[in-house]
């Protein structure tokens, strides 16, 4: 997520090596003494179960996680609505993590409570002329609802009925926020308009398979929405396999050192390749291109490592930001699952150490600042990543 910060806040962040939040631990990155090249499913399961225990333990009484209010001055430039939007998105991811993991009584109860909150809490909305972070709530909320709809445990349940109603409202949110060029973003540029004009490749890509499922289920009717979004993502792909942050007819300059370099596009490569291939673009995103993207992810992974937990967005090499870390790893795991069966485990085994090495003492994960909503979202993404290959 791109951030906008005042000069004073940037200076404050630079002068203080760590950022504190009442919702989190200090965000000092842990020292990684020895990181294995591969990690087996047993170790991954242990790490995942610790993270799931953290989710169950930290759930609020009303079924939510974290809080939808500002908890640190570094985010003071955003609209009031955005804090709830981020909380809503993180809660949807937490529910997805519980849903896709082995069921226990405690996890099932937490999942039921979480889904009830997602279905009955207020509908997210755009908070200001430029700040349109409600799109994150819609992207993650719809993804969660589609996941639940595919799970036979919830077929024809009251939970599913309520969630279907909420999902259709969130899909309408996405429909009216799709930019003219076909993608989705979370800010707008001047002159501010009811339908925003700025989108990103990764926000657009993450929802493509979800919209495809929504169309199949009859939750949406307009197939042009998906076609335009897929075209937007395709147009963002560069010849070297990287994806532009946002579609630009004229590439960024100097392209060699910008965020659109492969080393600045590591997470975007995974989500875009996965999304396009999962929605039928198999001639465009071939297995060879899928593997190429994963090889680039592993080869240049150090640029994600060095960016994780930096308090200033896009300050790391190739404009990487900390909040690309778990988002990128989750979608790398999703890309791996599109490979032939005999290849999957070797790739998941290479991915797991980069998740497990970042786990905090209480079982949670974080890659940026440490606000409550971010810790919940990152922990959920870590769980979903570690689930890869566990069956």
Beta strands, then each sheet from edge to edge (+ up, - down):
end
